[in-house]
Amino acid sequence: MFMRFATLATVATLAMPAMAQESETDVLFDLLMLPDIIEIMREEGVSYGDTIGQDLFGGPPTAEWAATVERIYDYDMMEGMVRTDFMTSLEEADLAPLIGFFGSEQGQMIVGLEVSARRALLDDAVEEAAKEAAAIASADGDPRIALVGEFVDINNLIETNVEGALNSNLAFYGGLVDGRAFDGALSEEQILSDVWSQEQEISESTTEWIYSFLFMAYQPLADADLQAYIAFSETEAGGEINRAMFESFDRLFTGISHSLGRAAANEMTMQEL
């Protein structure tokens, strides 16, 4: 999850200085193109659900499993939950600098590049090519990789994404346990140990994905545009939106992971019968 920008915000703020907090938040939500990002994440999730089915059930997932995954990744539910938590996360924040920055022409260009890159990475071949390009750039000491790294570090993107992934994995186990997939065979300590044993692998794969994604997304940008984005990330407003982005998706993905685990447990039980 990354920050975004746009153009309508400045106009809206000037035209309606008494705009309610909720309306300002909705404007920001749309300027960040979060509805588009949520739809892409829904597609990623459905694909991930298919992978889970193949891994857990030892063969192609059933039509029932596919339908269950589609229900779990319901767009309206996802969008509504994220919008609510986004509003809650920013209820004490001054939205003027956020709307002003994300409302710039420069910002809108960056948001569009992020969304386009995220959508392109739904294609496995594009994802592999992006990883290879970033690896080559890193090996060659490409200055753009250094700028991407600065952006990643300032926003703590590796740490927060790894934390989110570990929490999601733990929630998935919780769903399996609640669905009696292990029938009490795994203790809480064993589950925690297994989840934390994945930290290094998750950190490495997360680092690779984030660098390849950002390197591809920002390729068309001038250095000055990326440096402006980095500078904004260092401000109080930049920190506020970064925190809000992660908080807004945390409850969603924890809940989805638990639901997937519970559904997988039910599917496993049905197959045993």
Contacts in CASP RR format, 6 or more apart in sequence:
PFRMAT RR
TARGET T0000
AUTHOR 0000-0000-0000
METHOD contacts of the structure
MODEL  1
MFMRFATLATVATLAMPAMAQESETDVLFDLLMLPDIIEIMREEGVSYGD
TIGQDLFGGPPTAEWAATVERIYDYDMMEGMVRTDFMTSLEEADLAPLIG
FFGSEQGQMIVGLEVSARRALLDDAVEEAAKEAAAIASADGDPRIALVGE
FVDINNLIETNVEGALNSNLAFYGGLVDGRAFDGALSEEQILSDVWSQEQ
EISESTTEWIYSFLFMAYQPLADADLQAYIAFSETEAGGEINRAMFESFD
RLFTGISHSLGRAAANEMTMQEL
1 37 0 8 1.000
1 161 0 8 1.000
1 245 0 8 1.000
1 246 0 8 1.000
1 249 0 8 1.000
2 114 0 8 1.000
2 155 0 8 1.000
2 157 0 8 1.000
2 214 0 8 1.000
2 245 0 8 1.000
3 32 0 8 1.000
3 102 0 8 1.000
3 155 0 8 1.000
3 229 0 8 1.000
3 233 0 8 1.000
3 238 0 8 1.000
3 241 0 8 1.000
3 242 0 8 1.000
3 245 0 8 1.000
4 31 0 8 1.000
4 32 0 8 1.000
4 33 0 8 1.000
4 34 0 8 1.000
4 102 0 8 1.000
4 107 0 8 1.000
4 110 0 8 1.000
4 111 0 8 1.000
4 112 0 8 1.000
4 114 0 8 1.000
4 115 0 8 1.000
5 31 0 8 1.000
5 32 0 8 1.000
5 101 0 8 1.000
5 102 0 8 1.000
5 103 0 8 1.000
5 104 0 8 1.000
5 106 0 8 1.000
5 107 0 8 1.000
5 108 0 8 1.000
5 109 0 8 1.000
5 110 0 8 1.000
5 111 0 8 1.000
6 30 0 8 1.000
6 31 0 8 1.000
6 32 0 8 1.000
6 33 0 8 1.000
6 102 0 8 1.000
6 103 0 8 1.000
6 104 0 8 1.000
6 107 0 8 1.000
6 108 0 8 1.000
6 111 0 8 1.000
7 31 0 8 1.000
7 103 0 8 1.000
7 104 0 8 1.000
7 105 0 8 1.000
7 107 0 8 1.000
7 108 0 8 1.000
8 27 0 8 1.000
8 30 0 8 1.000
8 31 0 8 1.000
8 103 0 8 1.000
9 27 0 8 1.000
9 28 0 8 1.000
9 31 0 8 1.000
9 99 0 8 1.000
9 100 0 8 1.000
9 102 0 8 1.000
9 103 0 8 1.000
10 99 0 8 1.000
10 100 0 8 1.000
10 103 0 8 1.000
10 104 0 8 1.000
12 19 0 8 1.000
12 27 0 8 1.000
12 99 0 8 1.000
13 19 0 8 1.000
13 24 0 8 1.000
13 96 0 8 1.000
13 99 0 8 1.000
13 100 0 8 1.000
16 23 0 8 1.000
19 27 0 8 1.000
21 91 0 8 1.000
21 95 0 8 1.000
22 87 0 8 1.000
24 95 0 8 1.000
24 99 0 8 1.000
25 86 0 8 1.000
25 87 0 8 1.000
25 90 0 8 1.000
25 95 0 8 1.000
26 83 0 8 1.000
27 99 0 8 1.000
28 90 0 8 1.000
28 95 0 8 1.000
28 98 0 8 1.000
28 99 0 8 1.000
28 102 0 8 1.000
29 35 0 8 1.000
29 83 0 8 1.000
29 86 0 8 1.000
31 99 0 8 1.000
31 102 0 8 1.000
31 103 0 8 1.000
31 108 0 8 1.000
31 111 0 8 1.000
32 102 0 8 1.000
32 111 0 8 1.000
32 245 0 8 1.000
33 111 0 8 1.000
33 112 0 8 1.000
33 114 0 8 1.000
33 115 0 8 1.000
34 79 0 8 1.000
34 82 0 8 1.000
34 83 0 8 1.000
34 86 0 8 1.000
35 79 0 8 1.000
36 115 0 8 1.000
36 119 0 8 1.000
37 115 0 8 1.000
37 118 0 8 1.000
38 75 0 8 1.000
38 78 0 8 1.000
38 79 0 8 1.000
38 82 0 8 1.000
39 75 0 8 1.000
40 115 0 8 1.000
40 118 0 8 1.000
40 119 0 8 1.000
40 122 0 8 1.000
41 78 0 8 1.000
42 73 0 8 1.000
42 75 0 8 1.000
42 78 0 8 1.000
43 122 0 8 1.000
44 122 0 8 1.000
45 69 0 8 1.000
45 73 0 8 1.000
45 256 0 8 1.000
46 69 0 8 1.000
46 70 0 8 1.000
46 73 0 8 1.000
47 122 0 8 1.000
49 61 0 8 1.000
49 69 0 8 1.000
49 260 0 8 1.000
50 61 0 8 1.000
50 66 0 8 1.000
50 69 0 8 1.000
52 260 0 8 1.000
52 264 0 8 1.000
53 59 0 8 1.000
53 61 0 8 1.000
53 65 0 8 1.000
53 264 0 8 1.000
53 267 0 8 1.000
54 60 0 8 1.000
54 61 0 8 1.000
56 264 0 8 1.000
56 267 0 8 1.000
56 268 0 8 1.000
57 65 0 8 1.000
57 267 0 8 1.000
57 268 0 8 1.000
57 271 0 8 1.000
61 69 0 8 1.000
62 267 0 8 1.000
64 267 0 8 1.000
65 263 0 8 1.000
65 267 0 8 1.000
68 263 0 8 1.000
68 267 0 8 1.000
69 260 0 8 1.000
69 263 0 8 1.000
72 256 0 8 1.000
72 259 0 8 1.000
72 260 0 8 1.000
72 263 0 8 1.000
73 256 0 8 1.000
78 252 0 8 1.000
78 256 0 8 1.000
81 251 0 8 1.000
81 252 0 8 1.000
82 248 0 8 1.000
82 249 0 8 1.000
82 252 0 8 1.000
85 247 0 8 1.000
85 248 0 8 1.000
85 249 0 8 1.000
85 250 0 8 1.000
85 251 0 8 1.000
85 252 0 8 1.000
86 244 0 8 1.000
86 245 0 8 1.000
86 248 0 8 1.000
89 243 0 8 1.000
89 244 0 8 1.000
89 247 0 8 1.000
89 248 0 8 1.000
90 98 0 8 1.000
90 240 0 8 1.000
90 241 0 8 1.000
90 244 0 8 1.000
93 237 0 8 1.000
93 240 0 8 1.000
93 244 0 8 1.000
94 237 0 8 1.000
97 235 0 8 1.000
97 237 0 8 1.000
98 237 0 8 1.000
98 238 0 8 1.000
98 240 0 8 1.000
98 241 0 8 1.000
101 107 0 8 1.000
101 232 0 8 1.000
101 237 0 8 1.000
102 111 0 8 1.000
102 241 0 8 1.000
106 225 0 8 1.000
106 228 0 8 1.000
107 229 0 8 1.000
109 221 0 8 1.000
109 225 0 8 1.000
110 218 0 8 1.000
110 221 0 8 1.000
110 225 0 8 1.000
110 229 0 8 1.000
113 217 0 8 1.000
113 218 0 8 1.000
113 220 0 8 1.000
113 221 0 8 1.000
114 217 0 8 1.000
116 217 0 8 1.000
117 130 0 8 1.000
117 213 0 8 1.000
117 216 0 8 1.000
117 217 0 8 1.000
118 213 0 8 1.000
118 217 0 8 1.000
120 126 0 8 1.000
120 216 0 8 1.000
121 127 0 8 1.000
121 130 0 8 1.000
121 213 0 8 1.000
121 216 0 8 1.000
127 209 0 8 1.000
127 212 0 8 1.000
130 212 0 8 1.000
130 213 0 8 1.000
130 215 0 8 1.000
130 216 0 8 1.000
131 208 0 8 1.000
131 209 0 8 1.000
131 212 0 8 1.000
133 212 0 8 1.000
133 215 0 8 1.000
133 216 0 8 1.000
134 145 0 8 1.000
134 208 0 8 1.000
134 211 0 8 1.000
134 212 0 8 1.000
134 215 0 8 1.000
134 216 0 8 1.000
135 208 0 8 1.000
135 212 0 8 1.000
137 144 0 8 1.000
137 145 0 8 1.000
137 215 0 8 1.000
138 145 0 8 1.000
138 211 0 8 1.000
143 223 0 8 1.000
144 215 0 8 1.000
144 218 0 8 1.000
144 219 0 8 1.000
144 223 0 8 1.000
144 226 0 8 1.000
145 211 0 8 1.000
145 215 0 8 1.000
147 218 0 8 1.000
147 223 0 8 1.000
147 226 0 8 1.000
147 227 0 8 1.000
147 230 0 8 1.000
148 211 0 8 1.000
148 214 0 8 1.000
148 215 0 8 1.000
148 218 0 8 1.000
148 226 0 8 1.000
149 211 0 8 1.000
150 230 0 8 1.000
151 157 0 8 1.000
151 214 0 8 1.000
151 226 0 8 1.000
151 229 0 8 1.000
151 230 0 8 1.000
151 233 0 8 1.000
152 158 0 8 1.000
152 210 0 8 1.000
152 211 0 8 1.000
152 214 0 8 1.000
154 230 0 8 1.000
154 233 0 8 1.000
154 234 0 8 1.000
155 233 0 8 1.000
155 239 0 8 1.000
155 242 0 8 1.000
156 242 0 8 1.000
157 210 0 8 1.000
158 203 0 8 1.000
158 206 0 8 1.000
158 207 0 8 1.000
158 210 0 8 1.000
160 246 0 8 1.000
161 206 0 8 1.000
161 210 0 8 1.000
162 199 0 8 1.000
162 202 0 8 1.000
162 203 0 8 1.000
162 206 0 8 1.000
164 246 0 8 1.000
164 250 0 8 1.000
164 253 0 8 1.000
165 202 0 8 1.000
165 206 0 8 1.000
166 195 0 8 1.000
166 196 0 8 1.000
166 198 0 8 1.000
166 199 0 8 1.000
166 202 0 8 1.000
167 250 0 8 1.000
167 253 0 8 1.000
167 254 0 8 1.000
168 253 0 8 1.000
168 254 0 8 1.000
168 256 0 8 1.000
168 257 0 8 1.000
169 195 0 8 1.000
169 198 0 8 1.000
169 257 0 8 1.000
170 191 0 8 1.000
170 192 0 8 1.000
170 195 0 8 1.000
171 254 0 8 1.000
171 255 0 8 1.000
171 257 0 8 1.000
171 258 0 8 1.000
172 257 0 8 1.000
172 258 0 8 1.000
172 260 0 8 1.000
172 261 0 8 1.000
172 264 0 8 1.000
173 186 0 8 1.000
173 191 0 8 1.000
173 194 0 8 1.000
173 195 0 8 1.000
173 261 0 8 1.000
174 191 0 8 1.000
174 258 0 8 1.000
174 261 0 8 1.000
175 181 0 8 1.000
175 257 0 8 1.000
175 258 0 8 1.000
175 259 0 8 1.000
175 260 0 8 1.000
175 261 0 8 1.000
175 262 0 8 1.000
175 264 0 8 1.000
175 265 0 8 1.000
176 182 0 8 1.000
176 261 0 8 1.000
176 262 0 8 1.000
176 264 0 8 1.000
176 265 0 8 1.000
177 184 0 8 1.000
177 186 0 8 1.000
177 191 0 8 1.000
177 265 0 8 1.000
178 258 0 8 1.000
178 262 0 8 1.000
178 265 0 8 1.000
179 261 0 8 1.000
179 262 0 8 1.000
179 265 0 8 1.000
179 266 0 8 1.000
179 269 0 8 1.000
180 265 0 8 1.000
180 269 0 8 1.000
181 261 0 8 1.000
181 264 0 8 1.000
181 265 0 8 1.000
181 268 0 8 1.000
181 269 0 8 1.000
218 226 0 8 1.000
232 238 0 8 1.000
233 239 0 8 1.000
233 242 0 8 1.000
END
